[in-house]
Amino acid sequence: MCLAIPGKIVELDDEDAVIEIQGIRRQGNVSLIDDPQVGNYVLLHAGFAIHKWSEADVREYNEVMDGIADARKQDDEEAH
Amino acid sequence: MMKKPIESMAALSEQLGRPARFMEVCGTHTMAAFRTGLRSLLPEGVSLISGPGCPVCVTTTSYIDKAVAIAGTAGTSVYTFGDMLKVPGTESSLEQARAGGSDVNIVYSPIDALDAAKAHPDIRTVFLGVGFETTTPTVGWTIRKAKEDGVGNYSVLCAHKTIPEAMTVLLESGDVAIDGFMCPGHVSVITGSQIYEPISRDQGVPCVVAGFEIGDMASAIEMLLKQIVQNRSAVEIQYTRSVTRTGNAAAQELCNALFDKSDAQWRGIGTIPGSGLKLKDEFAEHDAGRIFADLELPEPVAPKGCMCGDVLRGTSRPTDCPLFREECSPSNPVGPCMVSSEGTCAAYFKYGETLEGSLSR
């Protein structure tokens, strides 16, 4: 139940944002984070952005995900 | 990417020279540890036990009974996160109540329930407020908004709980040996890692706040092992991209404005002092517990033979339960740990066959 998913703010109207998560757009309330801006990456939980990532956080996340993708690719190659 | 933490875990485990048992407190970690294959990568001698951090699983039968009774009241609609639907009550689950004609609705966000209340002012709209520190501010926001906007037909049946008190009770009970905690990532986004400091300081148990990808969790276990090898206990953050020591101040202020600490009943554990949150008196008109205080409820009966309580305390594994895979399965759950998508029994059921060898760890 404590699942929170990273997404990017693509539209903003006061407290209400449209947040894109893996190509899917969802409504999200941004009143619980400081200074939300279009382009920010946030963690979305139950319709609320609960944390804003810095640029460095986004880079770290991408590195983690790239690492997983590389490991999967390596596994696939070894399996064949 | 995984080679380094795997090798490091193995080296530290060997250096330690004794088994180490870590509890992953959070249900999201339980499911992630299975789904990502983390359990199968752990060195011999390092084991993960699942904790009480699945809010649906620790919700009591009497709460479900009350929700079912509210849903059966004329002119009332109940809104809930989907996981709650199949949890058995004494006489009925919410799903069975819905099949019997009660108006029970699944929503993604509590905002959806508040919007429904605004759209239907003649219907009493009740949201089932279940969840830990991650979820409490989102529900609290709707209560504050309902009060500000005069949405008098919106209320919440509040069973929000806080995690550190449960971790302390598990340690003090002595029922299960825990060498360290993999602490919940998204609870900590809100609270900050500071909430675990009394546990590491007073109980001498290492705590590491972890993210949910396989590399995050492996690194967190590496950090826990390192603390034990170095004979120290501290709170450390592996999930630095999301968690700080102090957390989300706006969310904390919101919760402090709406809720007071209270004792709370946890399924399988019992009453844990100070682990609950009750709405302050000024929000009484939005407190479904008070609005529906006079409903007649059945005497709660725990499902016979179900070992969810032991599983939630970490003293038994799902495979120890005689009902597991027999009478109890995700399509026909007897206990809440099989119902919730983050329940330990559901995780063992879903991934057990592919990870048979690692289930003993």
Interface residues (C-beta under 8 A of the other chain):
Chain A: M1 C2 L3 A4 Q27 N29 S31 L32 I33 D34 L43 H45 A46 G47 F48 I50 H51 W53 A56 D57 E60 Y61 V64 M65 G67 I68 D70 A71
Chain B: M1 M2 C26 G27 T28 G53 C54 P55 V56 F81 D83 Y108 S109 P110 I111 D112 V130 G131 F132 T134 T135 P137 T138 W141 P184 G185 H186 V187 V189 I190 G211 E213 I214 G215 D216 T240 R241 S242 N248 A250 A251 L254 S340 E342
